[in-house]
Amino acid sequence: MDGDDVDMAAAETAEAELDDMKKRLKEMEDEAAALREMQAKVEKEMGSVQDPSASATASQANKEEVDSRSVFVGNVDYSCTPEEVQQHFQACGTVNRVTIRSDKYGQPKGYAYVEFVETEAVQEALLLNESELHGRQLKVTAKRTNVPGMKQFRARRPNPYMGFPPRGAIMPPYLFSPYGYGKVMRYRMPMRYSPYG
């Protein structure tokens, strides 16, 4: 009889633990549903969610559109301000933004980008090529769009350590005697290199 009481008590304890676990599972599921609902609400408020490839395509198209309204201005004087560049190009059309590039120390690099509101202003700005600003002749070209992953080909320099060695024997340096009796010249015969081994 005592064994039956122990089994009944263990079964009741296991059943109580099972009910407790079911309650916790139900609470966690309710909490996850509430979180999903809140996330959907935030996404709806922030705007429609786009997949990354679509947003990358949209940003690339936007960048191309901005670049079609911009010009590159080279040989800009280092003391030139964006306001002076804007005044120089004001006759071409409405200037939206002037960017004078600078290095990591804040010193200007000597070139700028001018963005216009209208695309027709780019053609007018190209007519200002070789005009003078601060006594320097400006170089004005249409801004090109950089395509990610597309680098211009740059030829590799030949590696002097690969392939055939340079012609002519290299003379070894003079070595000094460890005993201090003057120079002792050590000379090795130059090896002849052959492409045939």
Residue frames as a rotation matrix with the C-alpha (Angstrom) as fourth column:
MET 1
0.556 0.831 0.000 0.00
0.831 -0.556 0.000 0.00
0.000 0.000 -1.000 0.00
ASP 2
0.388 -0.481 -0.786 2.78
0.188 -0.794 0.579 2.38
-0.902 -0.373 -0.218 0.76
GLY 3
-0.661 -0.657 0.362 4.21
0.450 0.039 0.892 1.80
-0.600 0.753 0.270 -2.71
ASP 4
-0.072 0.725 0.685 0.85
0.976 -0.089 0.198 2.81
0.204 0.683 -0.701 -4.25
ASP 5
0.753 0.345 -0.561 0.83
0.520 -0.833 0.186 6.07
-0.403 -0.432 -0.807 -2.26
VAL 6
-0.119 -0.895 -0.430 4.35
0.129 -0.443 0.887 6.94
-0.984 0.050 0.168 -3.46
ASP 7
-0.687 -0.102 0.719 3.42
0.697 0.186 0.692 6.20
-0.204 0.977 -0.057 -7.08
MET 8
0.350 0.903 0.249 0.26
0.925 -0.375 0.060 8.31
0.148 0.210 -0.967 -6.79
ALA 9
0.618 -0.187 -0.764 2.21
0.274 -0.859 0.432 11.22
-0.737 -0.476 -0.479 -5.26
ALA 10
-0.513 -0.859 -0.002 4.87
0.224 -0.136 0.965 11.01
-0.829 0.494 0.262 -7.99
ALA 11
-0.426 0.437 0.792 2.18
0.902 0.142 0.407 10.90
0.066 0.888 -0.455 -10.71
GLU 12
0.675 0.711 -0.197 0.42
0.730 -0.682 0.036 13.94
-0.108 -0.168 -0.980 -9.22
THR 13
0.247 -0.687 -0.683 3.74
0.107 -0.681 0.724 15.83
-0.963 -0.252 -0.095 -9.03
ALA 14
-0.727 -0.519 0.450 4.58
0.456 0.126 0.881 14.95
-0.514 0.846 0.145 -12.64
GLU 15
-0.019 0.815 0.579 1.10
0.984 -0.088 0.156 16.00
0.178 0.573 -0.800 -13.75
ALA 16
0.734 0.241 -0.635 1.43
0.456 -0.868 0.197 19.33
-0.504 -0.434 -0.747 -11.89
GLU 17
-0.234 -0.904 -0.357 4.84
0.088 -0.385 0.919 19.95
-0.968 0.184 0.170 -13.54
LEU 18
-0.640 0.063 0.765 3.36
0.751 0.259 0.607 19.12
-0.160 0.964 -0.214 -16.93
ASP 19
0.479 0.868 0.129 0.49
0.877 -0.481 -0.015 21.57
0.049 0.120 -0.992 -16.40
ASP 20
0.510 -0.376 -0.774 2.99
0.195 -0.826 0.529 24.23
-0.838 -0.421 -0.348 -15.27
MET 21
-0.608 -0.780 0.148 5.11
0.274 -0.031 0.961 23.68
-0.745 0.625 0.233 -18.40
LYS 22
-0.255 0.606 0.754 2.02
0.962 0.080 0.261 23.94
0.098 0.791 -0.603 -20.62
LYS 23
0.736 0.519 -0.435 1.13
0.594 -0.803 0.048 27.27
-0.324 -0.294 -0.899 -18.97
ARG 24
0.084 -0.802 -0.591 4.65
0.017 -0.592 0.806 28.64
-0.996 -0.078 -0.036 -19.57
LEU 25
-0.699 -0.299 0.650 4.59
0.592 0.268 0.760 27.44
-0.401 0.916 -0.010 -23.18
LYS 26
0.239 0.879 0.412 1.23
0.966 -0.260 -0.004 29.18
0.104 0.399 -0.911 -23.73
GLU 27
0.698 -0.033 -0.715 2.61
0.276 -0.909 0.312 32.42
-0.661 -0.415 -0.625 -22.20
MET 28
-0.366 -0.919 -0.145 5.68
0.108 -0.197 0.974 32.29
-0.924 0.341 0.171 -24.45
GLU 29
-0.508 0.256 0.822 3.56
0.858 0.231 0.458 31.72
-0.073 0.938 -0.338 -27.57
ASP 30
0.624 0.779 -0.062 1.33
0.778 -0.626 -0.051 34.68
-0.079 -0.017 -0.997 -26.64
GLU 31
0.409 -0.570 -0.713 4.39
0.072 -0.758 0.648 36.86
-0.910 -0.316 -0.269 -26.08
ALA 32
-0.648 -0.665 0.371 5.90
0.386 0.133 0.913 35.85
-0.656 0.735 0.170 -29.46
ALA 33
-0.068 0.711 0.699 2.60
0.990 -0.037 0.134 36.65
0.121 0.702 -0.702 -31.22
ALA 34
0.793 0.348 -0.499 2.48
0.465 -0.876 0.128 40.07
-0.393 -0.333 -0.857 -29.51
LEU 35
-0.059 -0.908 -0.414 6.09
0.056 -0.417 0.907 40.76
-0.997 0.030 0.075 -30.60
ARG 36
-0.630 -0.114 0.768 5.31
0.728 0.256 0.636 39.80
-0.269 0.960 -0.079 -34.22
GLU 37
0.403 0.876 0.265 2.30
0.911 -0.411 -0.028 42.10
0.085 0.252 -0.964 -34.15
MET 38
0.654 -0.229 -0.720 4.35
0.179 -0.879 0.442 44.98
-0.735 -0.419 -0.534 -32.77
GLN 39
-0.455 -0.887 0.075 7.08
0.234 -0.038 0.971 44.42
-0.859 0.459 0.225 -35.39
ALA 40
-0.338 0.417 0.844 4.53
0.941 0.126 0.314 44.42
0.025 0.900 -0.435 -38.21
LYS 41
0.731 0.644 -0.225 3.07
0.664 -0.748 0.018 47.66
-0.157 -0.162 -0.974 -36.86
VAL 42
0.278 -0.725 -0.631 6.52
0.024 -0.651 0.759 49.33
-0.960 -0.226 -0.164 -36.72
GLU 43
-0.655 -0.532 0.537 7.35
0.501 0.226 0.836 48.16
-0.566 0.816 0.118 -40.25
LYS 44
0.114 0.786 0.608 4.06
0.986 -0.164 0.027 49.55
0.120 0.597 -0.793 -41.51
GLU 45
0.817 0.168 -0.552 4.80
0.341 -0.912 0.227 52.91
-0.465 -0.374 -0.802 -39.85
MET 46
-0.052 -0.946 -0.319 8.34
-0.010 -0.319 0.948 53.05
-0.999 0.052 0.007 -41.23
GLY 47
0.066 0.117 -0.991 7.14
-0.960 -0.262 -0.095 52.34
-0.270 0.958 0.096 -44.75
SER 48
0.935 0.322 -0.148 6.98
-0.353 0.878 -0.322 49.29
0.026 0.353 0.935 -46.87
VAL 49
0.252 -0.859 0.446 9.83
-0.362 0.344 0.866 46.87
-0.898 -0.380 -0.224 -46.33
GLN 50
0.741 -0.085 -0.666 11.89
-0.655 0.128 -0.745 46.19
0.148 0.988 0.039 -49.44
ASP 51
0.839 -0.531 0.118 14.28
0.489 0.831 0.264 43.38
-0.239 -0.163 0.957 -50.03
PRO 52
0.255 -0.818 -0.515 17.97
0.127 -0.499 0.857 44.44
-0.958 -0.284 -0.023 -50.07
SER 53
-0.537 -0.490 0.687 18.48
0.718 0.163 0.677 43.81
-0.443 0.857 0.264 -53.80
ALA 54
0.296 0.722 0.625 15.55
0.902 -0.427 0.066 46.07
0.315 0.545 -0.777 -54.68
SER 55
0.886 0.002 -0.464 16.82
0.245 -0.851 0.464 48.84
-0.394 -0.524 -0.755 -52.41
ALA 56
-0.125 -0.991 -0.049 20.33
0.311 -0.086 0.946 48.50
-0.942 0.103 0.319 -53.86
THR 57
-0.369 0.070 0.927 18.92
0.929 0.042 0.367 48.78
-0.013 0.997 -0.081 -57.38
ALA 58
0.695 0.697 0.178 16.88
0.686 -0.717 0.126 51.82
0.215 0.034 -0.976 -56.38
SER 59
0.633 -0.520 -0.574 19.89
0.135 -0.656 0.743 53.51
-0.762 -0.547 -0.345 -54.77
GLN 60
-0.434 -0.799 0.417 22.04
0.573 0.113 0.812 52.79
-0.696 0.591 0.408 -57.85
ALA 61
-0.022 0.510 0.860 19.36
0.954 -0.246 0.170 54.30
0.298 0.824 -0.481 -60.10
ASN 62
0.900 0.338 -0.275 19.13
0.421 -0.836 0.352 57.34
-0.111 -0.433 -0.895 -57.80
LYS 63
0.177 -0.926 -0.334 22.92
0.242 -0.288 0.926 57.73
-0.954 -0.245 0.173 -57.87
GLU 64
-0.490 -0.332 0.806 22.94
0.832 0.097 0.546 57.57
-0.260 0.938 0.229 -61.68
GLU 65
0.458 0.745 0.485 20.21
0.821 -0.564 0.091 60.22
0.341 0.357 -0.870 -61.82
VAL 66
0.832 -0.222 -0.509 22.19
0.176 -0.765 0.620 62.55
-0.527 -0.605 -0.597 -59.52
ASP 67
-0.182 -0.978 0.105 25.38
0.393 0.026 0.919 61.93
-0.901 0.209 0.380 -61.50
SER 68
-0.142 0.185 0.972 23.59
0.987 -0.046 0.153 62.87
0.073 0.982 -0.176 -64.72
ARG 69
0.820 0.462 0.337 22.98
0.425 -0.887 0.181 66.32
0.383 -0.006 -0.924 -63.17
SER 70
0.768 -0.584 -0.262 26.58
0.052 -0.352 0.935 66.76
-0.638 -0.732 -0.240 -61.91
VAL 71
0.782 -0.623 0.007 29.94
-0.081 -0.113 -0.990 67.82
0.618 0.774 -0.139 -63.31
PHE 72
0.528 -0.747 -0.404 33.52
0.813 0.308 0.494 67.17
-0.245 -0.589 0.770 -62.22
VAL 73
0.920 -0.282 0.273 35.68
-0.173 -0.916 -0.363 70.27
0.352 0.287 -0.891 -61.84
GLY 74
0.539 -0.807 -0.242 39.43
0.842 0.519 0.145 69.69
0.008 -0.282 0.959 -61.82
ASN 75
-0.393 -0.849 0.354 42.38
0.771 -0.514 -0.377 72.01
0.502 0.124 0.856 -61.07
VAL 76
0.705 0.652 0.279 40.44
0.322 -0.645 0.693 73.93
0.632 -0.399 -0.664 -58.40
ASP 77
-0.187 -0.779 0.598 42.58
-0.306 -0.532 -0.789 76.31
0.933 -0.331 -0.139 -56.36
TYR 78
-0.439 -0.072 -0.896 43.23
0.649 0.663 -0.372 75.06
0.621 -0.745 -0.245 -52.82
SER 79
-0.939 0.073 -0.335 42.02
0.208 -0.654 -0.727 78.35
-0.272 -0.753 0.599 -51.30
CYS 80
-0.690 0.724 -0.021 38.75
-0.367 -0.325 0.871 78.26
0.624 0.609 0.490 -53.25
THR 81
-0.755 0.521 0.399 35.53
-0.342 0.207 -0.917 77.98
-0.560 -0.828 0.022 -51.22
PRO 82
-0.583 0.611 0.536 32.32
0.744 0.667 0.048 76.16
-0.328 0.427 -0.843 -52.27
GLU 83
0.363 0.743 -0.562 30.54
0.411 -0.669 -0.619 79.52
-0.836 -0.006 -0.549 -52.45
GLU 84
-0.143 -0.505 -0.851 33.04
-0.594 -0.644 0.482 80.81
-0.792 0.574 -0.208 -55.03
VAL 85
-0.959 -0.152 0.239 32.64
0.067 0.699 0.712 77.66
-0.275 0.699 -0.660 -57.13
GLN 86
-0.169 0.976 0.136 28.86
0.830 0.215 -0.515 78.02
-0.532 0.026 -0.846 -56.88
GLN 87
0.352 0.268 -0.897 29.05
-0.085 -0.945 -0.316 81.66
-0.932 0.188 -0.310 -58.07
HIS 88
-0.622 -0.668 -0.410 31.27
-0.501 -0.063 0.863 80.60
-0.602 0.742 -0.295 -60.99
PHE 89
-0.955 0.262 0.141 28.69
0.292 0.738 0.609 78.02
0.055 0.622 -0.781 -62.17
GLN 90
-0.438 0.838 -0.326 25.57
0.223 -0.250 -0.942 80.03
-0.871 -0.485 -0.078 -61.24
ALA 91
-0.329 0.292 -0.898 25.08
-0.787 -0.610 0.090 81.24
-0.521 0.737 0.431 -64.81
CYS 92
-0.914 -0.071 -0.400 24.69
-0.312 0.755 0.576 77.63
0.261 0.651 -0.712 -66.05
GLY 93
0.013 0.936 -0.352 21.67
0.018 0.351 0.936 76.85
1.000 -0.019 -0.012 -63.88
THR 94
0.598 0.280 0.751 20.52
-0.709 -0.251 0.659 76.40
0.373 -0.927 0.048 -60.30
VAL 95
-0.419 -0.819 -0.391 23.32
-0.370 0.547 -0.751 74.82
0.829 -0.171 -0.532 -58.27
ASN 96
0.686 0.685 -0.245 22.02
-0.125 0.442 0.888 72.25
0.717 -0.579 0.389 -55.78
ARG 97
0.901 -0.432 0.046 25.31
0.059 0.226 0.972 71.35
-0.430 -0.873 0.229 -54.08
VAL 98
0.519 -0.843 -0.143 29.07
-0.519 -0.177 -0.836 71.95
0.679 0.508 -0.530 -54.38
THR 99
0.958 -0.268 0.101 31.44
0.093 0.625 0.775 69.35
-0.271 -0.733 0.624 -52.92
ILE 100
0.407 -0.908 -0.093 35.15
-0.728 -0.262 -0.633 70.14
0.551 0.326 -0.768 -52.66
ARG 101
0.826 -0.109 -0.553 36.95
0.270 0.938 0.219 66.91
0.495 -0.330 0.804 -51.78
SER 102
0.387 -0.731 0.562 39.61
-0.862 -0.503 -0.062 66.98
0.328 -0.461 -0.825 -49.05
ASP 103
-0.204 -0.556 -0.806 42.12
-0.132 0.831 -0.540 64.51
0.970 -0.003 -0.243 -47.68
LYS 104
0.296 0.362 -0.884 42.15
0.705 0.541 0.458 62.99
0.644 -0.759 -0.096 -44.19
TYR 105
-0.543 -0.546 -0.638 43.87
0.829 -0.472 -0.300 66.09
-0.137 -0.692 0.709 -42.79
GLY 106
0.333 0.798 -0.503 41.21
0.613 -0.588 -0.527 68.44
-0.717 -0.133 -0.685 -44.14
GLN 107
-0.471 -0.556 -0.685 43.35
-0.221 -0.677 0.702 69.85
-0.854 0.482 0.196 -46.95
PRO 108
0.582 0.746 -0.323 41.53
-0.495 0.010 -0.869 70.23
-0.645 0.666 0.375 -50.30
LYS 109
0.108 -0.506 0.855 42.53
0.453 0.791 0.411 67.78
-0.885 0.344 0.315 -53.02
GLY 110
-0.696 -0.435 -0.571 42.15
-0.212 -0.636 0.742 70.28
-0.686 0.638 0.351 -55.86
TYR 111
-0.866 0.497 -0.049 38.91
0.041 0.168 0.985 69.08
0.498 0.851 -0.166 -57.42
ALA 112
-0.695 0.710 0.114 35.19
-0.418 -0.270 -0.867 69.50
-0.585 -0.651 0.484 -56.83
TYR 113
-0.718 0.616 0.324 31.79
0.686 0.552 0.473 68.19
0.113 0.562 -0.819 -57.87
VAL 114
-0.827 0.524 -0.201 28.95
-0.473 -0.844 -0.253 70.54
-0.302 -0.114 0.946 -58.78
GLU 115
-0.675 0.691 0.259 25.39
0.712 0.702 -0.014 69.16
-0.192 0.175 -0.966 -58.71
PHE 116
-0.911 0.413 0.001 22.66
-0.379 -0.837 0.394 71.06
0.163 0.358 0.919 -60.54
VAL 117
-0.326 0.888 0.324 18.88
-0.360 0.200 -0.911 70.91
-0.874 -0.414 0.254 -60.17
GLU 118
0.735 0.594 -0.326 18.31
-0.486 0.127 -0.864 70.58
-0.472 0.794 0.383 -63.94
THR 119
0.356 -0.603 0.714 20.06
0.556 0.751 0.357 68.15
-0.751 0.270 0.602 -66.27
GLU 120
0.767 -0.034 0.641 20.28
0.579 -0.394 -0.714 70.83
0.277 0.919 -0.282 -69.01
ALA 121
0.899 -0.432 0.078 22.66
-0.422 -0.805 0.418 72.84
-0.118 -0.408 -0.905 -66.80
VAL 122
0.412 -0.781 0.470 25.35
0.268 0.597 0.756 70.18
-0.871 -0.186 0.455 -67.27
GLN 123
0.345 -0.249 0.905 25.70
0.939 0.078 -0.336 71.04
0.013 0.965 0.260 -70.97
GLU 124
0.854 -0.024 0.520 26.02
0.033 -0.994 -0.100 74.73
0.519 0.102 -0.849 -70.09
ALA 125
0.786 -0.580 0.212 28.63
-0.349 -0.133 0.928 73.93
-0.510 -0.803 -0.307 -67.43
LEU 126
0.406 -0.654 0.639 30.71
0.702 0.671 0.240 71.93
-0.585 0.351 0.731 -69.92
LEU 127
0.658 -0.137 0.740 31.08
0.537 -0.603 -0.589 75.15
0.527 0.786 -0.323 -71.91
LEU 128
0.871 -0.341 0.354 33.01
-0.481 -0.736 0.476 76.58
0.098 -0.585 -0.805 -68.93
ASN 129
0.718 -0.684 0.126 35.85
0.639 0.720 0.270 74.09
-0.276 -0.114 0.954 -69.54
GLU 130
-0.180 -0.935 0.304 39.21
0.955 -0.241 -0.175 75.91
0.237 0.259 0.936 -69.48
SER 131
0.577 0.339 0.743 37.66
0.113 -0.934 0.338 78.98
0.809 -0.111 -0.577 -67.81
GLU 132
-0.499 -0.866 -0.016 39.64
0.216 -0.107 -0.971 80.65
0.839 -0.488 0.240 -65.03
LEU 133
0.797 0.595 0.100 38.89
0.036 -0.211 0.977 80.76
0.603 -0.775 -0.190 -61.30
HIS 134
0.850 -0.526 -0.021 41.48
-0.099 -0.198 0.975 82.18
-0.517 -0.827 -0.220 -58.88
GLY 135
0.246 -0.802 -0.544 43.95
-0.917 -0.375 0.137 82.35
-0.314 0.465 -0.828 -61.75
ARG 136
-0.681 -0.440 0.585 43.74
-0.262 0.893 0.367 78.61
-0.683 0.096 -0.724 -62.50
GLN 137
-0.482 0.469 -0.740 42.29
-0.828 0.032 0.559 77.04
0.286 0.883 0.373 -65.62
LEU 138
-0.111 0.546 0.831 39.43
-0.683 0.566 -0.463 74.71
-0.722 -0.618 0.310 -64.65
LYS 139
-0.903 -0.051 -0.426 38.87
-0.345 0.676 0.651 71.33
0.255 0.735 -0.628 -66.25
VAL 140
-0.269 0.907 0.325 35.12
-0.756 0.010 -0.654 70.65
-0.596 -0.422 0.683 -66.42
THR 141
-0.834 0.074 -0.547 33.81
-0.334 0.721 0.607 67.21
0.440 0.689 -0.576 -67.47
ALA 142
0.277 0.961 -0.016 30.56
-0.680 0.208 0.703 65.31
0.679 -0.183 0.711 -66.96
LYS 143
-0.251 -0.335 0.908 30.60
-0.921 0.373 -0.116 63.27
-0.300 -0.865 -0.402 -63.77
ARG 144
-0.342 0.099 -0.934 30.83
-0.481 0.836 0.265 59.53
0.807 0.540 -0.239 -64.35
THR 145
0.599 0.611 0.517 28.97
-0.782 0.309 0.541 56.97
0.171 -0.729 0.663 -62.27
ASN 146
-0.583 -0.801 0.134 31.14
-0.807 0.552 -0.210 54.50
0.095 -0.231 -0.968 -60.41
VAL 147
0.485 0.672 -0.560 29.93
-0.564 0.730 0.387 50.93
0.669 0.128 0.732 -60.79
PRO 148
0.364 -0.373 0.854 30.70
-0.843 0.257 0.472 48.85
-0.395 -0.892 -0.221 -57.70
GLY 149
0.464 -0.261 0.847 33.11
0.084 0.964 0.252 46.02
-0.882 -0.045 0.469 -58.40
MET 150
0.776 -0.196 0.600 34.34
0.621 0.070 -0.780 47.48
0.111 0.978 0.176 -61.68
LYS 151
0.401 -0.733 -0.550 37.91
0.072 -0.573 0.816 48.69
-0.913 -0.367 -0.177 -61.37
GLN 152
0.807 -0.242 -0.539 39.84
-0.590 -0.293 -0.752 50.08
0.024 0.925 -0.379 -64.25
PHE 153
0.852 -0.523 -0.030 42.52
0.517 0.849 -0.108 47.69
0.081 0.077 0.994 -65.43
ARG 154
0.673 -0.739 0.008 45.97
-0.724 -0.657 0.212 48.61
-0.152 -0.149 -0.977 -64.27
ALA 155
0.608 -0.487 -0.627 48.86
-0.169 0.692 -0.702 46.70
0.775 0.533 0.339 -65.80
ARG 156
0.943 -0.318 -0.095 51.05
0.208 0.344 0.916 44.83
-0.259 -0.883 0.391 -63.38
ARG 157
0.455 -0.875 -0.163 54.67
-0.890 -0.454 -0.044 45.79
-0.035 0.165 -0.986 -63.03
PRO 158
0.487 -0.336 -0.806 57.08
-0.157 0.875 -0.459 43.03
0.859 0.350 0.374 -63.97
ASN 159
0.941 -0.184 0.285 58.46
-0.251 0.186 0.950 41.21
-0.227 -0.965 0.129 -60.96
PRO 160
0.303 -0.896 -0.325 62.26
-0.884 -0.137 -0.448 41.22
0.357 0.423 -0.833 -61.12
TYR 161
-0.386 -0.482 0.787 62.43
-0.800 0.599 -0.026 38.04
-0.459 -0.640 -0.617 -59.05
MET 162
0.345 0.549 0.761 60.43
-0.001 0.811 -0.585 35.92
-0.939 0.201 0.280 -61.47
GLY 163
0.999 0.037 -0.027 61.46
-0.029 0.054 -0.998 34.69
-0.036 0.998 0.055 -64.88
PHE 164
0.449 -0.889 0.085 64.96
0.724 0.307 -0.617 35.13
0.523 0.339 0.782 -66.18
PRO 165
0.342 -0.396 -0.852 67.56
0.696 -0.502 0.513 37.01
-0.632 -0.768 0.104 -64.15
PRO 166
0.880 -0.051 -0.473 68.95
-0.274 -0.867 -0.417 40.28
-0.388 0.496 -0.776 -65.46
ARG 167
0.754 -0.650 0.096 71.83
0.443 0.395 -0.805 40.09
0.486 0.649 0.585 -67.87
GLY 168
0.115 -0.819 0.562 75.30
-0.401 -0.556 -0.728 40.68
0.909 -0.142 -0.392 -66.52
ALA 169
0.001 -0.211 -0.977 76.99
0.700 0.698 -0.150 39.18
0.714 -0.684 0.149 -63.51
ILE 170
0.840 0.247 0.483 76.55
-0.183 -0.709 0.681 40.78
0.510 -0.661 -0.551 -60.14
MET 171
-0.187 -0.978 -0.090 79.90
-0.036 0.099 -0.994 41.36
0.982 -0.183 -0.053 -58.46
PRO 172
0.521 0.337 -0.784 79.96
0.726 0.306 0.615 40.27
0.448 -0.890 -0.085 -54.85
PRO 173
0.887 -0.184 0.424 81.06
-0.312 -0.915 0.256 42.89
0.341 -0.359 -0.869 -52.34
TYR 174
-0.165 -0.981 -0.103 84.58
-0.262 0.145 -0.954 43.06
0.951 -0.130 -0.281 -50.97
LEU 175
0.858 0.360 -0.365 84.93
0.229 0.367 0.901 41.26
0.459 -0.858 0.233 -47.68
PHE 176
0.302 -0.761 0.574 87.32
-0.790 -0.537 -0.296 42.35
0.533 -0.364 -0.764 -44.99
SER 177
-0.222 -0.505 -0.834 89.65
0.100 0.839 -0.534 39.91
0.970 -0.202 -0.136 -43.31
PRO 178
0.810 0.558 -0.181 88.68
0.215 0.005 0.977 39.08
0.546 -0.830 -0.115 -39.74
TYR 179
0.348 -0.769 -0.536 92.35
0.930 0.210 0.302 39.52
-0.120 -0.604 0.788 -38.75
GLY 180
0.788 0.053 -0.613 92.65
0.134 -0.987 0.086 43.11
-0.601 -0.150 -0.785 -39.94
TYR 181
-0.236 -0.957 0.166 95.30
0.385 0.065 0.921 42.49
-0.892 0.281 0.353 -42.63
GLY 182
-0.765 -0.024 -0.643 93.51
-0.492 -0.624 0.608 44.37
-0.415 0.781 0.466 -45.33
LYS 183
0.188 0.918 -0.350 90.99
-0.926 0.046 -0.375 43.40
-0.328 0.395 0.858 -47.92
VAL 184
-0.782 -0.249 0.572 90.34
-0.035 0.933 0.358 39.86
-0.623 0.260 -0.738 -48.89
MET 185
-0.310 0.686 -0.658 88.37
-0.939 -0.329 0.099 39.57
-0.149 0.649 0.747 -52.04
ARG 186
-0.547 0.260 0.796 86.05
0.109 0.965 -0.240 36.66
-0.830 -0.044 -0.556 -52.35
TYR 187
-0.366 0.384 -0.847 84.78
-0.894 -0.397 0.207 36.13
-0.257 0.834 0.489 -55.84
ARG 188
-0.131 0.407 0.904 82.33
0.092 0.913 -0.398 33.56
-0.987 0.031 -0.156 -57.06
MET 189
-0.979 -0.148 0.142 82.01
0.138 0.039 0.990 32.62
-0.152 0.988 -0.018 -60.65
PRO 190
-0.400 0.892 -0.212 78.77
-0.806 -0.452 -0.383 33.93
-0.437 0.018 0.899 -62.03
MET 191
-0.433 0.351 0.830 76.25
0.278 0.928 -0.248 31.26
-0.858 0.124 -0.499 -62.87
ARG 192
-0.916 0.195 -0.350 74.96
-0.396 -0.307 0.865 31.09
0.061 0.932 0.358 -66.37
TYR 193
-0.290 0.896 0.337 71.21
-0.253 0.268 -0.930 30.80
-0.923 -0.354 0.149 -66.49
SER 194
-0.974 0.016 -0.228 69.68
-0.215 0.274 0.937 28.82
0.077 0.962 -0.264 -69.25
PRO 195
-0.160 0.984 0.080 66.01
-0.983 -0.151 -0.109 28.49
-0.095 -0.096 0.991 -70.07
TYR 196
0.268 0.238 -0.934 66.64
-0.544 0.837 0.057 24.81
0.795 0.493 0.354 -70.82
GLY 197
0.984 0.168 0.056 67.79
-0.135 0.501 0.855 23.85
0.116 -0.849 0.516 -67.32
